[in-house]
């Protein structure tokens, strides 16, 4: 059986992204995210949050906007993002019968289950446990938003939403669904906060990705949704694309469960696969929204590979603005890429100003306008996952 | 697409006694019970043919995941406080730790994903595998589907199901490859079938939907055949030796997922009789 080589594969046709939605620490809706991205603002809170004791010591990006009453915080975040994206795409409830819903989430209903466990003991969690599993989010979105297509849930740590976007893309490309909503959603939990703290990966002063002075990550919570649509279907119904999805890459290090392979071999593979899928040369990429967690290993590996493949490409991380929202992160960062393309603006890497940028890449310290054709988003995750998504302007799917 | 190899733990009330030889000391110490069960089934897949190409993909579909580790970690928070919990159960508590561990041990560098789609996760995994092969992203997809119950999941299933089925643990694995050849043809699109196989349903309303859809057809009900139920038990009950075409159905909250397996290629495994849907419930 011959190995699949990225250079030999055909490129795929661009897909239309016709709707976006997001709720995150900066606020509710696209305008709030746009303002935070362009200012490079810090979304981290440095005060006690009820129910999250470590937040007294470790800054986190908490959503403070009011949430709808749904049985679970992750579900409520997802609903807000998905509803906004569907409205943005002008897909009213009676036009959603064939829309598939693909979710990326790590925590699902964990915030509620862990609270029940820690407050009342293990015997008390059964009612919450029913809603804990990540697929409950997809089920709820389908029911509440009248989405009649297939449902699926990817739960591969920080790359969950990237995989959801990839499945959405392939469902559209193969003609199985003309429209798919890909959602990434994760709420903060004590498990994730205490877990990353136990691994000594959290920066007590707040993350500063892509600079030499970085000393760890900052957690957050968010949901983002993208409507991925067959361009012809979008044209027929008069929808206006925001951007286009050009390609994707997905690989595994097979190196370590929690640490990236320092050689970056398979991150490089994911990126070159994505370039081949999108039919692009490296020089076409004008902006990279890096995973950029702020940890020593992640940023070192990622910046080295980006530098080797793209040279001094303008690069930023959104982690100080949104926090690291785990299963939602890749969807939030996909949204950042789409907005960068729409606004023709390179968003800055919050926290980079005043630091020493990592060598080899052009760490964007302040927002700057530029002619931007293609933006990349990279993601690294527990399990040795590497994911890469390529986005282009709306005109590419015209 | 074709399912070229298949293995199943059927019902696994206890952990397998022996680790496969390819799982070495450090991995044996770290892996959670679900991964250990999965490794035992993957070992059977590996024994059936050549080693997997290193660009193979892996998809693990598990409703509960490594939830033992998650609750061990939460117990650590309860006992030692947020800042005192041990990192070991945290790292294996992530839902994709099983896929990550198997991929790492076998050196698989293709797309490695983990799905959690409740009782329809088996067909979701078949769909993902098909998409990856159609997109030419891997030469083969190692598919692992299964769950280990916890006391909480047992309570949940009992209260939801009104005791329809005995509860069990189990894992199935298959190798999905492109093209034709030995094994079964895999289709996502509707196809004629000689047998309807379903995963049973813990909710009575769902069970009625499955039964109605199979009316008049020869039917295999997975938990009856297996002697126990877990969220995606259908694939473990797959009648691999059955020569005819099979319609696979899984249901979750009233939503059905379907896939079709074509007949075995000529000259392959001999036919084995399959029970009809007359098997008693709660076997």
Interface residues (C-beta under 8 A of the other chain):
Chain A: X1 X2 X3 X4 X9 X10 X12 X53 X54 X57 X106 X108 X110 X114 X117 X118 X122 X125 X126 X129 X130 X133 X134 X135 X136 X138 X139 X142 X150 X151 X152 X153 X154 X155 X156 X157 X163 X166 X167 X170 X171 X173 X174 X176 X190 X191 X193 X194 X195 X197 X198 X199 X250 X251 X252 X253 X254 X255 X256 X257 X258 X266 X269 X273 X381 X382 X383 X384 X385
Chain B: X53 X54 X55 X58 X63 X64 X65 X70 X71 X73 X74 X75 X77 X78 X81 X82 X83 X85 X86 X87 X90 X91 X92 X93 X94 X95 X96 X97 X99 X100 X101 X103 X104 X106 X107 X108 X109 X110 X111 X112 X113 X114 X115 X116 X117 X118 X120 X121 X124 X127 X128 X131 X132 X134 X135 X136 X137 X138 X139 X140 X151 X152 X153 X155 X156 X159 X160 X177 X188 X252 X253 X255 X257
